[in-house]
Amino acid sequence: MAQIPLLYLVLRTLGQGRERVLSVLLSERVAELTARSLALTVVVTTACVVLGVGSAYLVTRTDVPGRRIFGVLAALPLAIPSYVLAYAWAAAVHLIDPSYVFEGFWAAALVLTLGSYPYVFLPVAAALVGADPAAEEVSRSLGRGGWRTFFSVTLRQVRPAVAAGALLVALYVLSDFGAVAITRTDTFTRALFTYFDLGLSRPALVLATVLVMLTVVVLAGETATRRHRARYARVGGGAARPAPPLRLRLARWPVAAGLAVVSTLALGVPAVSLVRWFGAGVSRPGSVEAVVTAAGASLWVSLLGAGVTVLLALPIGLLVARAPGPAATVLERLAYLPHALPGVVVGLSLVFFGVNVAYPLYQSVWLLALAYGVLFLPLGMGAVAAAAAQAPPELEQVARSLGRGPAGVFRTITLPLTAPGIGAGAALAFLTCMKELPATLLLRPTGMETLATRVWTHTTVAEYAAAAPYAALLVALAAVPTWLLASRSGVLRRGGDRWRI
């Protein structure tokens, strides 16, 4: 099911003829879009790795003041859709200097970095909390200093988490539409939407095919980081204990100030903009009823989408963790490809699928939920695979040796051990479904409005006050699963204990 968009692209692109396809592929326009999209991806991914790894290390391994508060604040940007964050920054900059227009490459890079670095922060923080500090203690006992131990031991332990987070950031940047549309940055997604809006579907489909090729390049780069396999689970719990915090001494408050600046840029700016417009928005006649209706629709379709995502992700995630090999790698890579496609492409492919193959699903919330599952499958798959990788497989082997069948082992051993990962994947999928815009615009049943579609409808005609209540409630609802993810990562632990969900 997850490969429906790819099959749609292949069939529609091949049907155009080789000469027509080559004329688009070899054009100067495609070269410019490729260079700009790749440059934006590299800049944002690098910045997110620096911010995400640095923030995760500071809040989990140091005595920085207010580290648990900063841990939550570092995760909350996930709750803000890129189009809301870009609009908030544009409004704030205009308020400070009306002559300056917040748009262009670096504007898009700033917005995407501030909104995407939690994709790296959360898995790295969870990996640092769960990592065995014994290896770092041995390194220090051999005379290595703190920085050398960090780069040679600590980073090696969390390398899979860094790579997974960086991959999600790169794919998100390639597929994002909201931020690049508002900052008027020409990337593949903005060009695709423009072509489709003008009715030029043929060149748009070729551009989407090029975007898939770029995704393959990104996936190949991430696969190269897995050349050296390592074991990340222990058979026994051992002496579970947190790593002793690094004493920052005189640097404590400057470091806290740096974390506060990042949080202000990512959260303070959109908060001020939303508060500024919120009062005028809720005072409009009928606004409260419309907001409540849109919120109910958003919750319903997001819950369905999260459920479909987990159902699709569970078998692939377990296969990747328990039976690594060529087949598992191919399935995993294929699952990532649709994640880099813009929602408009996935939406059009499922419209084609619904009309020609599964007509009873057409114009139903189930087709929209399937689109969410296709788009966000890697989010659930990664969480399940990470949880299964940290669960010792010897327990399943012992259960089989005692006579339990595959179904019994899965129900009594595998499922309970991977339940935290399943919950984290469901929360992340729910959060992302709440924010998804292009696929929702195309596939929602007639008459259904969600918070995301209401925000987009009003902001496209500069009705910022009318959009503010929908945007504020969207951020508030998305903040709940974000807080749960932050809690699950371990950044809220007090002393040696974690706050369990």
ZIVENLIN-V694793 format. One record per residue. N is the residue number from 1. SS is DSSP state (h for helix, s for strand, l for the rest). NEAR is the number of other ideal C-beta (glycine too) atoms within 8 Angstrom. D_CENTER is the distance of its C-alpha to the mean C-alpha in whole Angstrom. Layout:
n=N ss=SS near=NEAR d_center=D_CENTER
n=N ss=SS near=NEAR d_center=D_CENTER
//
This chain:
n=1 ss=l near=7 d_center=21
n=2 ss=l near=10 d_center=17
n=3 ss=l near=9 d_center=19
n=4 ss=h near=11 d_center=21
n=5 ss=h near=13 d_center=19
n=6 ss=h near=11 d_center=20
n=7 ss=h near=9 d_center=24
n=8 ss=h near=12 d_center=24
n=9 ss=h near=14 d_center=24
n=10 ss=h near=9 d_center=26
n=11 ss=h near=8 d_center=29
n=12 ss=h near=10 d_center=29
n=13 ss=h near=11 d_center=28
n=14 ss=h near=6 d_center=31
n=15 ss=l near=6 d_center=33
n=16 ss=l near=10 d_center=33
n=17 ss=l near=6 d_center=36
n=18 ss=h near=5 d_center=35
n=19 ss=h near=6 d_center=37
n=20 ss=h near=9 d_center=35
n=21 ss=h near=11 d_center=32
n=22 ss=h near=8 d_center=33
n=23 ss=h near=8 d_center=34
n=24 ss=h near=12 d_center=31
n=25 ss=h near=9 d_center=29
n=26 ss=l near=6 d_center=32
n=27 ss=l near=8 d_center=32
n=28 ss=h near=5 d_center=31
n=29 ss=h near=7 d_center=29
n=30 ss=h near=13 d_center=26
n=31 ss=h near=8 d_center=27
n=32 ss=h near=9 d_center=26
n=33 ss=h near=14 d_center=23
n=34 ss=h near=11 d_center=22
n=35 ss=h near=8 d_center=23
n=36 ss=h near=12 d_center=21
n=37 ss=h near=13 d_center=18
n=38 ss=h near=9 d_center=18
n=39 ss=h near=9 d_center=19
n=40 ss=h near=16 d_center=17
n=41 ss=h near=12 d_center=14
n=42 ss=h near=8 d_center=16
n=43 ss=h near=10 d_center=17
n=44 ss=h near=15 d_center=13
n=45 ss=h near=12 d_center=12
n=46 ss=h near=8 d_center=16
n=47 ss=h near=11 d_center=15
n=48 ss=h near=16 d_center=12
n=49 ss=h near=13 d_center=14
n=50 ss=h near=8 d_center=17
n=51 ss=h near=13 d_center=15
n=52 ss=h near=16 d_center=13
n=53 ss=h near=14 d_center=16
n=54 ss=h near=8 d_center=19
n=55 ss=h near=15 d_center=17
n=56 ss=h near=15 d_center=17
n=57 ss=h near=13 d_center=20
n=58 ss=h near=13 d_center=22
n=59 ss=h near=15 d_center=21
n=60 ss=h near=13 d_center=21
n=61 ss=h near=9 d_center=24
n=62 ss=s near=13 d_center=26
n=63 ss=l near=9 d_center=29
n=64 ss=l near=13 d_center=27
n=65 ss=l near=7 d_center=28
n=66 ss=l near=7 d_center=26
n=67 ss=h near=13 d_center=23
n=68 ss=h near=11 d_center=22
n=69 ss=h near=7 d_center=22
n=70 ss=h near=16 d_center=20
n=71 ss=h near=15 d_center=17
n=72 ss=h near=12 d_center=17
n=73 ss=h near=10 d_center=16
n=74 ss=h near=18 d_center=14
n=75 ss=h near=16 d_center=11
n=76 ss=h near=15 d_center=12
n=77 ss=h near=14 d_center=11
n=78 ss=h near=13 d_center=8
n=79 ss=h near=9 d_center=10
n=80 ss=l near=14 d_center=12
n=81 ss=l near=12 d_center=11
n=82 ss=h near=13 d_center=11
n=83 ss=h near=15 d_center=15
n=84 ss=h near=15 d_center=16
n=85 ss=h near=17 d_center=15
n=86 ss=h near=15 d_center=17
n=87 ss=h near=13 d_center=20
n=88 ss=h near=13 d_center=20
n=89 ss=h near=14 d_center=21
n=90 ss=h near=12 d_center=23
n=91 ss=h near=11 d_center=25
n=92 ss=h near=11 d_center=25
n=93 ss=h near=10 d_center=26
n=94 ss=h near=10 d_center=29
n=95 ss=h near=6 d_center=30
n=96 ss=h near=6 d_center=31
n=97 ss=l near=6 d_center=32
n=98 ss=l near=5 d_center=33
n=99 ss=l near=3 d_center=34
n=100 ss=l near=8 d_center=31
n=101 ss=l near=3 d_center=28
n=102 ss=l near=9 d_center=24
n=103 ss=l near=9 d_center=23
n=104 ss=l near=8 d_center=23
n=105 ss=h near=9 d_center=21
n=106 ss=h near=6 d_center=21
n=107 ss=h near=13 d_center=20
n=108 ss=h near=15 d_center=17
n=109 ss=h near=12 d_center=16
n=110 ss=h near=9 d_center=17
n=111 ss=h near=14 d_center=14
n=112 ss=h near=15 d_center=11
n=113 ss=h near=13 d_center=12
n=114 ss=h near=12 d_center=13
n=115 ss=h near=13 d_center=10
n=116 ss=h near=13 d_center=7
n=117 ss=l near=17 d_center=9
n=118 ss=h near=13 d_center=8
n=119 ss=h near=14 d_center=6
n=120 ss=h near=17 d_center=9
n=121 ss=h near=16 d_center=11
n=122 ss=h near=14 d_center=11
n=123 ss=h near=15 d_center=11
n=124 ss=h near=16 d_center=14
n=125 ss=h near=16 d_center=15
n=126 ss=h near=12 d_center=16
n=127 ss=h near=12 d_center=17
n=128 ss=h near=15 d_center=20
n=129 ss=h near=13 d_center=21
n=130 ss=h near=7 d_center=21
n=131 ss=l near=10 d_center=23
n=132 ss=l near=7 d_center=27
n=133 ss=l near=10 d_center=28
n=134 ss=h near=6 d_center=32
n=135 ss=h near=9 d_center=31
n=136 ss=h near=11 d_center=30
n=137 ss=h near=8 d_center=33
n=138 ss=h near=8 d_center=35
n=139 ss=h near=12 d_center=34
n=140 ss=h near=11 d_center=35
n=141 ss=h near=6 d_center=38
n=142 ss=l near=6 d_center=39
n=143 ss=l near=4 d_center=39
n=144 ss=l near=9 d_center=36
n=145 ss=l near=6 d_center=35
n=146 ss=h near=7 d_center=31
n=147 ss=h near=6 d_center=30
n=148 ss=h near=9 d_center=31
n=149 ss=h near=13 d_center=30
n=150 ss=h near=10 d_center=26
n=151 ss=h near=7 d_center=26
n=152 ss=h near=9 d_center=28
n=153 ss=h near=11 d_center=27
n=154 ss=h near=13 d_center=24
n=155 ss=h near=11 d_center=22
n=156 ss=h near=7 d_center=23
n=157 ss=h near=12 d_center=22
n=158 ss=l near=13 d_center=18
n=159 ss=h near=9 d_center=18
n=160 ss=h near=11 d_center=16
n=161 ss=h near=12 d_center=13
n=162 ss=h near=15 d_center=13
n=163 ss=h near=11 d_center=13
n=164 ss=h near=11 d_center=10
n=165 ss=h near=17 d_center=8
n=166 ss=h near=13 d_center=10
n=167 ss=h near=12 d_center=9
n=168 ss=h near=12 d_center=6
n=169 ss=h near=16 d_center=7
n=170 ss=h near=12 d_center=10
n=171 ss=h near=14 d_center=9
n=172 ss=h near=11 d_center=6
n=173 ss=h near=13 d_center=10
n=174 ss=h near=15 d_center=12
n=175 ss=h near=13 d_center=11
n=176 ss=l near=11 d_center=11
n=177 ss=l near=15 d_center=14
n=178 ss=h near=12 d_center=14
n=179 ss=h near=16 d_center=15
n=180 ss=h near=15 d_center=17
n=181 ss=h near=11 d_center=19
n=182 ss=h near=12 d_center=20
n=183 ss=l near=14 d_center=20
n=184 ss=l near=9 d_center=22
n=185 ss=l near=14 d_center=21
n=186 ss=l near=9 d_center=22
n=187 ss=l near=12 d_center=19
n=188 ss=h near=15 d_center=19
n=189 ss=h near=14 d_center=17
n=190 ss=h near=13 d_center=19
n=191 ss=h near=13 d_center=22
n=192 ss=h near=15 d_center=21
n=193 ss=h near=13 d_center=21
n=194 ss=h near=8 d_center=24
n=195 ss=h near=12 d_center=26
n=196 ss=h near=12 d_center=25
n=197 ss=h near=6 d_center=26
n=198 ss=l near=6 d_center=30
n=199 ss=l near=5 d_center=30
n=200 ss=l near=8 d_center=30
n=201 ss=h near=10 d_center=28
n=202 ss=h near=9 d_center=29
n=203 ss=h near=9 d_center=28
n=204 ss=h near=12 d_center=25
n=205 ss=h near=12 d_center=24
n=206 ss=h near=14 d_center=25
n=207 ss=h near=15 d_center=23
n=208 ss=h near=14 d_center=20
n=209 ss=h near=11 d_center=22
n=210 ss=h near=13 d_center=22
n=211 ss=h near=17 d_center=18
n=212 ss=h near=13 d_center=18
n=213 ss=h near=8 d_center=20
n=214 ss=h near=14 d_center=18
n=215 ss=h near=15 d_center=15
n=216 ss=h near=10 d_center=18
n=217 ss=h near=8 d_center=19
n=218 ss=h near=14 d_center=16
n=219 ss=h near=12 d_center=16
n=220 ss=h near=8 d_center=19
n=221 ss=h near=8 d_center=18
n=222 ss=h near=11 d_center=16
n=223 ss=h near=9 d_center=19
n=224 ss=h near=7 d_center=21
n=225 ss=l near=8 d_center=20
n=226 ss=l near=9 d_center=21
n=227 ss=l near=4 d_center=24
n=228 ss=l near=4 d_center=26
n=229 ss=l near=5 d_center=25
n=230 ss=l near=4 d_center=25
n=231 ss=l near=4 d_center=26
n=232 ss=l near=7 d_center=23
n=233 ss=l near=9 d_center=25
n=234 ss=l near=7 d_center=29
n=235 ss=l near=5 d_center=31
n=236 ss=l near=4 d_center=32
n=237 ss=l near=4 d_center=30
n=238 ss=l near=6 d_center=33
n=239 ss=l near=3 d_center=33
n=240 ss=l near=4 d_center=30
n=241 ss=l near=6 d_center=30
n=242 ss=l near=7 d_center=28
n=243 ss=l near=9 d_center=28
n=244 ss=l near=5 d_center=31
n=245 ss=l near=7 d_center=29
n=246 ss=s near=8 d_center=30
n=247 ss=l near=6 d_center=32
n=248 ss=l near=10 d_center=31
n=249 ss=h near=5 d_center=35
n=250 ss=h near=4 d_center=35
n=251 ss=h near=7 d_center=32
n=252 ss=h near=11 d_center=30
n=253 ss=h near=7 d_center=31
n=254 ss=h near=7 d_center=30
n=255 ss=h near=12 d_center=26
n=256 ss=h near=12 d_center=26
n=257 ss=h near=8 d_center=27
n=258 ss=h near=8 d_center=24
n=259 ss=h near=15 d_center=21
n=260 ss=h near=9 d_center=23
n=261 ss=h near=8 d_center=23
n=262 ss=h near=12 d_center=19
n=263 ss=h near=12 d_center=18
n=264 ss=h near=9 d_center=21
n=265 ss=h near=9 d_center=19
n=266 ss=h near=14 d_center=16
n=267 ss=h near=12 d_center=17
n=268 ss=h near=9 d_center=21
n=269 ss=h near=13 d_center=21
n=270 ss=h near=13 d_center=19
n=271 ss=h near=8 d_center=21
n=272 ss=h near=10 d_center=24
n=273 ss=h near=12 d_center=24
n=274 ss=h near=14 d_center=23
n=275 ss=h near=7 d_center=26
n=276 ss=h near=8 d_center=28
n=277 ss=h near=12 d_center=28
n=278 ss=h near=11 d_center=27
n=279 ss=h near=6 d_center=31
n=280 ss=h near=9 d_center=32
n=281 ss=h near=13 d_center=29
n=282 ss=h near=10 d_center=30
n=283 ss=l near=6 d_center=34
n=284 ss=l near=9 d_center=34
n=285 ss=l near=3 d_center=36
n=286 ss=l near=6 d_center=34
n=287 ss=h near=12 d_center=31
n=288 ss=h near=7 d_center=30
n=289 ss=h near=7 d_center=31
n=290 ss=h near=10 d_center=28
n=291 ss=h near=14 d_center=26
n=292 ss=h near=8 d_center=26
n=293 ss=h near=9 d_center=26
n=294 ss=h near=14 d_center=23
n=295 ss=h near=11 d_center=21
n=296 ss=h near=8 d_center=23
n=297 ss=h near=12 d_center=22
n=298 ss=h near=14 d_center=18
n=299 ss=h near=9 d_center=18
n=300 ss=h near=9 d_center=20
n=301 ss=h near=17 d_center=18
n=302 ss=h near=12 d_center=15
n=303 ss=h near=9 d_center=17
n=304 ss=h near=13 d_center=18
n=305 ss=h near=17 d_center=15
n=306 ss=h near=14 d_center=13
n=307 ss=h near=10 d_center=17
n=308 ss=h near=12 d_center=17
n=309 ss=h near=18 d_center=13
n=310 ss=h near=14 d_center=15
n=311 ss=h near=8 d_center=18
n=312 ss=h near=15 d_center=17
n=313 ss=h near=17 d_center=15
n=314 ss=h near=11 d_center=18
n=315 ss=h near=7 d_center=20
n=316 ss=h near=16 d_center=18
n=317 ss=h near=18 d_center=17
n=318 ss=h near=13 d_center=20
n=319 ss=h near=11 d_center=22
n=320 ss=h near=15 d_center=20
n=321 ss=h near=11 d_center=21
n=322 ss=h near=9 d_center=24
n=323 ss=l near=7 d_center=25
n=324 ss=l near=8 d_center=24
n=325 ss=l near=6 d_center=26
n=326 ss=h near=5 d_center=26
n=327 ss=h near=8 d_center=25
n=328 ss=h near=12 d_center=22
n=329 ss=h near=11 d_center=21
n=330 ss=h near=8 d_center=21
n=331 ss=h near=11 d_center=20
n=332 ss=h near=12 d_center=16
n=333 ss=h near=11 d_center=16
n=334 ss=h near=10 d_center=17
n=335 ss=h near=14 d_center=14
n=336 ss=h near=13 d_center=12
n=337 ss=h near=14 d_center=14
n=338 ss=h near=14 d_center=13
n=339 ss=h near=14 d_center=10
n=340 ss=h near=13 d_center=11
n=341 ss=l near=15 d_center=13
n=342 ss=l near=14 d_center=14
n=343 ss=h near=16 d_center=14
n=344 ss=h near=14 d_center=18
n=345 ss=h near=12 d_center=18
n=346 ss=h near=15 d_center=17
n=347 ss=h near=14 d_center=19
n=348 ss=h near=12 d_center=22
n=349 ss=h near=13 d_center=22
n=350 ss=h near=16 d_center=22
n=351 ss=h near=11 d_center=24
n=352 ss=h near=9 d_center=26
n=353 ss=h near=11 d_center=26
n=354 ss=h near=13 d_center=27
n=355 ss=h near=8 d_center=30
n=356 ss=h near=6 d_center=31
n=357 ss=l near=6 d_center=30
n=358 ss=l near=8 d_center=29
n=359 ss=h near=8 d_center=31
n=360 ss=h near=5 d_center=31
n=361 ss=h near=9 d_center=27
n=362 ss=l near=10 d_center=27
n=363 ss=l near=6 d_center=27
n=364 ss=l near=9 d_center=25
n=365 ss=h near=11 d_center=22
n=366 ss=h near=8 d_center=22
n=367 ss=h near=14 d_center=21
n=368 ss=h near=16 d_center=19
n=369 ss=h near=13 d_center=17
n=370 ss=h near=12 d_center=18
n=371 ss=h near=15 d_center=16
n=372 ss=h near=20 d_center=13
n=373 ss=h near=15 d_center=13
n=374 ss=h near=15 d_center=14
n=375 ss=h near=14 d_center=10
n=376 ss=h near=16 d_center=8
n=377 ss=h near=16 d_center=11
n=378 ss=h near=12 d_center=9
n=379 ss=h near=15 d_center=7
n=380 ss=h near=19 d_center=10
n=381 ss=h near=16 d_center=12
n=382 ss=h near=13 d_center=11
n=383 ss=h near=15 d_center=11
n=384 ss=h near=19 d_center=15
n=385 ss=h near=15 d_center=16
n=386 ss=h near=14 d_center=15
n=387 ss=h near=15 d_center=17
n=388 ss=h near=16 d_center=20
n=389 ss=h near=10 d_center=20
n=390 ss=h near=8 d_center=21
n=391 ss=l near=11 d_center=24
n=392 ss=l near=7 d_center=27
n=393 ss=l near=8 d_center=28
n=394 ss=h near=7 d_center=32
n=395 ss=h near=10 d_center=32
n=396 ss=h near=11 d_center=31
n=397 ss=h near=8 d_center=34
n=398 ss=h near=8 d_center=36
n=399 ss=h near=12 d_center=35
n=400 ss=h near=9 d_center=36
n=401 ss=h near=6 d_center=39
n=402 ss=l near=6 d_center=40
n=403 ss=l near=4 d_center=41
n=404 ss=l near=8 d_center=37
n=405 ss=l near=5 d_center=36
n=406 ss=h near=5 d_center=33
n=407 ss=h near=6 d_center=32
n=408 ss=h near=9 d_center=33
n=409 ss=h near=13 d_center=31
n=410 ss=h near=9 d_center=28
n=411 ss=h near=8 d_center=29
n=412 ss=h near=9 d_center=30
n=413 ss=h near=11 d_center=29
n=414 ss=h near=12 d_center=25
n=415 ss=h near=10 d_center=24
n=416 ss=h near=7 d_center=25
n=417 ss=h near=10 d_center=24
n=418 ss=h near=14 d_center=20
n=419 ss=h near=9 d_center=20
n=420 ss=h near=8 d_center=18
n=421 ss=h near=14 d_center=15
n=422 ss=h near=15 d_center=16
n=423 ss=h near=11 d_center=15
n=424 ss=h near=12 d_center=12
n=425 ss=h near=18 d_center=11
n=426 ss=h near=13 d_center=12
n=427 ss=h near=13 d_center=11
n=428 ss=h near=14 d_center=8
n=429 ss=h near=16 d_center=8
n=430 ss=h near=13 d_center=11
n=431 ss=h near=14 d_center=9
n=432 ss=h near=12 d_center=7
n=433 ss=h near=14 d_center=10
n=434 ss=h near=13 d_center=12
n=435 ss=h near=11 d_center=11
n=436 ss=l near=13 d_center=11
n=437 ss=l near=14 d_center=14
n=438 ss=h near=12 d_center=16
n=439 ss=h near=16 d_center=16
n=440 ss=h near=14 d_center=17
n=441 ss=h near=11 d_center=20
n=442 ss=h near=11 d_center=21
n=443 ss=h near=11 d_center=21
n=444 ss=l near=14 d_center=22
n=445 ss=l near=8 d_center=25
n=446 ss=l near=5 d_center=28
n=447 ss=l near=4 d_center=28
n=448 ss=l near=9 d_center=25
n=449 ss=l near=11 d_center=23
n=450 ss=l near=12 d_center=20
n=451 ss=h near=15 d_center=19
n=452 ss=h near=14 d_center=17
n=453 ss=h near=13 d_center=20
n=454 ss=h near=14 d_center=22
n=455 ss=h near=15 d_center=20
n=456 ss=h near=11 d_center=20
n=457 ss=h near=10 d_center=24
n=458 ss=h near=12 d_center=25
n=459 ss=h near=13 d_center=23
n=460 ss=l near=6 d_center=24
n=461 ss=l near=6 d_center=28
n=462 ss=l near=5 d_center=28
n=463 ss=l near=8 d_center=28
n=464 ss=h near=11 d_center=26
n=465 ss=h near=9 d_center=28
n=466 ss=h near=10 d_center=28
n=467 ss=h near=16 d_center=24
n=468 ss=h near=14 d_center=24
n=469 ss=h near=12 d_center=24
n=470 ss=h near=13 d_center=21
n=471 ss=h near=13 d_center=19
n=472 ss=h near=10 d_center=20
n=473 ss=h near=11 d_center=20
n=474 ss=h near=16 d_center=16
n=475 ss=h near=13 d_center=15
n=476 ss=h near=8 d_center=18
n=477 ss=h near=12 d_center=17
n=478 ss=h near=14 d_center=13
n=479 ss=h near=10 d_center=14
n=480 ss=h near=8 d_center=16
n=481 ss=h near=11 d_center=13
n=482 ss=h near=14 d_center=11
n=483 ss=h near=11 d_center=15
n=484 ss=h near=11 d_center=15
n=485 ss=h near=15 d_center=12
n=486 ss=h near=15 d_center=14
n=487 ss=h near=10 d_center=17
n=488 ss=h near=12 d_center=16
n=489 ss=h near=13 d_center=15
n=490 ss=l near=11 d_center=19
n=491 ss=l near=17 d_center=19
n=492 ss=l near=11 d_center=21
n=493 ss=l near=12 d_center=24
n=494 ss=s near=6 d_center=27
n=495 ss=l near=4 d_center=30
n=496 ss=l near=5 d_center=29
n=497 ss=s near=6 d_center=28
n=498 ss=l near=7 d_center=24
n=499 ss=l near=8 d_center=24
n=500 ss=l near=3 d_center=23
n=501 ss=l near=6 d_center=21
//
